[in-house]
Amino acid sequence: MPLKVLILGGGNGAHVLAGIAASNPENEVRVMSLFQDEAERWSKALESSDLVIDYTDKDGKEKQFVSKPGLITNDPKVAVPGSDIIVFVVPAFAHAQYWEALKPHMEPGMVAIGMPGAAGWEFQAYNILGDKAKGITLFNFNTLPWNCRIKEYGKRVGIVGFKDNFVGAIRKGSMEPKVDPLKAIQQSLGPRPVCTAYGDLLGMTLTHTNAIIHSAIMYGRWHDWDGKPVREAPLFYQGMDQASADLLSRVSGEIVAIATAISAKNADIDLSNVKHISDIMLEFYPEDIKDKSSLLRMMQSNKAFEGLRHPVINNDGGGVSPDFTSRYIWEDVPFGLVVHRGIAEIVGVHTPNIDKLIIWGQGLMGKEFLVDGKIKGKDIGMTRAPQRYLFKSRL
């Protein structure tokens, strides 16, 4: 029997996963997008074309995956039933909509996979699914397995860089999963990256790497911006400076301190998957990082990050300005840092660097999350902080 893979989303990552998974004849691939007319556009594009994924192999040769998903739809009644694994490859702000759409059609033994689920993914799943969550296995990763960009919607995508290793965590439900979760996602991704899973699911919430990396770099580059346009979009990773690297390191240190405090309170929670960002980078990119002498040099010399630039807006009068409406703020603050800070508050860990990033980010957004040193702002309902779900004492 083929592995029945349902991919949620219609963006860069969903395109890549759909193309790679569908290239394996042992997979039956469906895609469901609930965003506007994405499903219709993608289906129409593939009427006269295959889906092509361009990438560079380890030997330096240009290669392709060429395939076509079996179904692209916006109808959960068609997409969900019978699925073995359901993979979220969609921005975190849209997850609630997808959980609501999935809920009536989910069956015990299904495996839901966040790729990445982002921080608090499991909190939201339990909240929306209710009793139905008991029979579902949750499997979350803390990042995407590749950096990728759509070249032509529905038809062609380029992989900028692969991670060598892809680390997640699994929490089984009361019903044995229909398929082995780790084998199933590896079969969907192909041989690269190599997938592993260990530690508690909470570790993936704490080590949502995009949130801390993006926020630290955005703050470092733009927190004292004078409002004047710059000539071009700065390089994101290669343009990182020492102050940003130091801030990132301190934020990551606070995450590790949160994990240490949780483990001290509850030894049954395995948070061995929570590591400092320097160790995570070396785990993800052991071959792509050319200079491992410092965190700054690791970020600047990572082949997988080459050429990636800050999100910007083109100005009518010339030059560009930072795009503070990008997901680097609107996703990574409420679905990353605020969740981390909410957990820290519960276990009593002081987080001055995370606080600084949240205060800056919420100011840009015009929102209130952190108020008077507490996650109690009027906008926590748009986050996945544990305080939103009334978790007050035990994680």
Salt bridges, closest charged atoms under 4 A:
GLU28 OE2 - ARG30 NH2 3.34
ASP50 OD1 - LYS68 NZ 3.82
ASP54 OD2 - LYS151 NZ 2.89
ASP54 OD2 - ARG156 NE 2.81
ASP57 OD2 - LYS63 NZ 2.74
ASP75 OD1 - LYS77 NZ 3.33
ASP84 OD1 - LYS178 NZ 3.66
GLU107 OE1 - LYS178 NZ 3.72
ASP131 OD1 - LYS134 NZ 3.54
GLU152 OE2 - LYS155 NZ 3.77
ASP164 OD1 - LYS58 NZ 3.62
ASP164 OD1 - ARG192 NH2 3.95
GLU176 OE2 - LYS172 NZ 3.25
ASP200 OD2 - ARG171 NH2 2.78
GLU232 OE2 - ARG231 NH2 3.42
GLU283 OE2 - LYS275 NZ 3.18
GLU287 OE2 - LYS58 NZ 3.46
ASP291 OD2 - ARG297 NE 2.98
GLU306 OE2 - LYS290 NZ 3.16
ASP332 OD2 - HIS214 ND1 2.69
GLU345 OE1 - ARG341 NH1 2.98
ASP355 OD1 - ARG341 NE 2.59
ASP379 OD2 - LYS378 NZ 3.12
